[in-house]
């Protein structure tokens, strides 16, 4: 049989499956295949829910493709309808042979009713409340507060698995959970009746038999070899002191080191989540010491007869220890190899070091890959062992070469846009931002002046920003090098900025022209920072009101200042963009000279604490912020402290710069316009409660503080936070309502605040 005949018969057979009246002529074309000439959708004159464009996108093929994809396309359409709440939807395929090997496809769609979820209920649950269980499920009556949620069998089955997992995590190891539908559309008779309806609603009940909880009686480690044979075991923790530890082949870590990784204790309720965390900690212990093939598996708990207790068992394969051999960087075309190597070096991932598979696991997805991807804006990064390990069989550690494969991403952009915030008003934006800049790569011809053909490849940053606005206008040029000096094991970030901005103040206009150069030295993978910075500014104070305070009039005109700033920072948070635990301490001192001589001392401490983690693993987080700042000697008004609004010195419920010492109006002799405060103290708290996933959250906060005049200020409020995914991490958008509880008579208040890109 000719290959063309065989291919056509297979195509015809596939088209015949699923719908008895799908027909394809067996006439063979000269080429032996058919292609799709046109695609139509019919619904018997009944208005369809989805338009042709949407349905065409679900087929996974298009006009001009081979006819063999027609039947899989029908299955895709039916699956899509079922996933959108049409459980009775049927899609049939009708084909019509045209001339010259062309086929016309018609998909006949019978949608049936779209079934809304009416009520979701639980019976038999005694330990966990209905509300707690509902938070963990996607099978709910409403989506985003208002929109109805529609029934899909796939989602209900998935939520059933989630419920079982929740009870397993809580130590109910013999639970039984089932679900029922009302009406039961799975019954053929009821299915036939419901299919005829235009609209339908279904109630879902999850029946739960919790059973007893089980506690931990013993924690056991079993060691296996490459063939899966048990080589030894350790009773790590046991209620029976007579249990013996037997280990025959390996002796990598002693019992004390292993026990330190396991946080589960005897007598505790067995929690699979905690047990998995223990397994991960044991695995990390091995992997960070070069055991790249090691594996730790949490075995099913062993039930102890006649006792509501289990033995918690871990199976450990240690494997061999490895050191890093050669590292090959592949896939990079625009970016220099050193850009990637210095990031690896900062994380102690270089030849002769133990292969840290905790940060670079062979299966991918590790911390080091994420760090390289984030710092270089790569589209994808993989770090994996390459080739066979080498070295003497009796060596303690073998050599292992590594491949770092890079799929480069977009690093430069020109962004026009418009921004708005309650503190700064409307701001127009035109930005040029290049995150793979190379200051040494000068163009060799006029053609190379085009962006992207020169000044690229060294991992530096270069940004030009023009941001004219209604209240404030900013213009800046900045350059940054994350590894200034070329010492990756002593990473220093160099930042250079030239900027100018103008802003209307309460009784005057303020303009600044500024030059800045700063060095930030990182320690212990960004946990500790030491910094030094130098600035020189020309501050212009003009357009002063006739009745402005004397303090403002005294600095009219041009003011030159220059300062040197020393800083220290410690960051122990668990996430760079959306922390849930840990703390950040940041302190600095700046000495300023020029036309004015003074100092500025500032310190900020933030604590992040997880108050609650629901059954969907969403975290309610408490943040506490303390800030204290003071000037040393007599600072000019434009360098003093103004509280209120959002930002560094924010007290929500008060206007931007609305909390300040007031100067005497030179006409009315009343204390009116703000002139800044010599010192300031803030104590703010905020609770973030997730609503849907981690992108939408409720905010509840209490802000407070005091300055060198007036009493203590307190405000309280609530808001909404939306996290928008971006290149570098989620960017927060916030809308907040606040009201002052305690305030000074001269304070200016504001009920509503909003901002983009700024956390508490």
Secondary structure, 3 states (H helix, E strand, C coil): CCHHHHHHHHHHHHHHCCCCCCCCCCCCCCCCCCEEEEEEEECCCCCCCCCHHHHHHHCCCCCCCEHHHHHHHHHHHHHHHHHCCCCCCEEEEEEEECCCCEEEEEEEEECCCEEEEEEEEEECCCCCCHHHHHHHCCCCCEECCCEECECCHHHHHHHHHHHHHHHHHCCCCCCEEEEEEECCCCCHHHHHHHHCCCEEEEEEEEEEECCCCCEEEEEEEEEECCCCCEEEEEEEEECCCCCCCEECCCCCCCHHHHHHHCCCCCCCECCHHHHHHHHHHHHHHHHCCCCCCCEEEECCCEECCCCCEEEEEEEEECCCEEEEEEEEEECCCCCCHHHHHHHHHHCCCCCCCECCCCCCCCCCCCHHHHHHHHHHCCCEEEEEEEEEEECCCCCCEEEEEEEEEEECCCCEEEEEEEEEECCCEEEEEEEEEEEEECCCCCCCCHHHHCCCCCCECCCEEEEEEEECECCEEEEEEEEEECCCCCCHHHCEEEEEEEEEEEEECCCCEEEEEEEEEEEEEEECCCCEEEEEEEEEEEEEEECCCCCCCHHHHCCCEEEEEEEEEEEEEEECCCCCCCCCCEEEEEEEEEEEEECCCEEEEEEEEEEEEEEEECCCCCEEEEEEEEEEEEEECCCCHHHCECECCCCCCCCCCECCCCECCEEECCCCCCEEEECCECEEEEEEEEEEEEEECCCEEEEEEEEEEEECCCCCEEEEEEEEEEEECCCCCCEEEEEEEEEEEECCCCCCECCEEEEECCCC
